[in-house]
Amino acid sequence: MKFTTLLWIYLSLVALLAITIGVALLPVESAFKPVVGLAVATTKAGLIAAFFMELRDRGGMVRIFAAAGTFWLLLLFALSACDYLTRQWH
Amino acid sequence: MTNEDSMTLDPVARHLTDRLQREDIARLGMWLFLSTEVLFFGALFLGFTVYRLSYPADFIAASKHLKVWLGGLNTFVLLTSSFFVALAVLSAQRGERRGATRYLGLTLLLAIVFLGVKGFEWYQEFQEKLVPGWNFILPDAGEASSAHQQLFFCFYFIMTGVHAVHMLTGSGVMSWLILRCRRGRGTLSQTEVIRIESLALYWHFVDIVWVFLLPLLYLTGLD
């Protein structure tokens, strides 16, 4: 990891922060805003994980361990969604 | 595969016979811990999502009480602190004791700024009578709406509170690490580098959690 790489990632993160707040303040269709907000947050998280947390440099096992948390989180949300989305059967 | 380090190893860890293995183990261990933390915060995020989708209008109304500029400022502070801690790791990997401790010191400074801003926000919300279970009153809302908005504030205080506890713990460990590293001399030892890297991983995780808290809590109200 070089200094300039870290600097570029940091500047990108700040730019993404500006975008997420900017879009939230704009008079745009309000269904659109949370989608953009979460998409930007996911991108920022990805950049932090790949570059600041050095996942891009480390192979195999570390990436699997890192992915495990996200995988379990997705299971948590997916199975809970199954519950709520199937509650209209009365 | 060399055995050079096993004579200087901590007696408990003598099964780790080379440098790369010691680094790997530390990294895997920290990521495992962070995976459990993902689930810990994940449960709170799930709860918030369920109620956000159940009572959208009330949650949007409640979110309007939060100060977006303070949330945004704190996000900027935390992103910068992540940048500094990444630079500390870079210095540490080059063995630079002074560089690493300086960057860690800057990170700690920004952490204190973050906690100060957060405390100020909470104080404001207390003044505006938005603390559930303490002084929560919304004079203009109906009974159902008030209950739902109070739910939003339960999540707000608990999620930012738990996050702040993580920041405090991280800051405490960072202070200890800075003092330890300053007392040493010469190039950083592998143990010290591993400690700095592990703390940095934890710090970036706490940053990632905040990055998700910002749109969910603060930006919901801007529609």
Interface residues (C-beta under 8 A of the other chain):
Chain A: M1 F3 L6 L7 Y10 L13 V14 L17 T20 I21 A24 L25 S30 K33 P34 G37 L38 V40 A41 K44 A45 I48 A49 F51 F52 M53 E54 R58 M61 V62 F65 A66 A68 G69 T70 W72 L73 L76 F77 S80 Y84
Chain B: D24 R27 L28 W31 L32 L34 S35 T36 E37 V38 L39 G42 A43 L46 T49 V50 L53 V68 G72 T75 F76 L79 T80 S82 F83 V85 A86 L87 V89 L90 A200 L201 H204 F205 D207 I208 V211 F212 L214 P215 L216 L219 T220 L222 D223
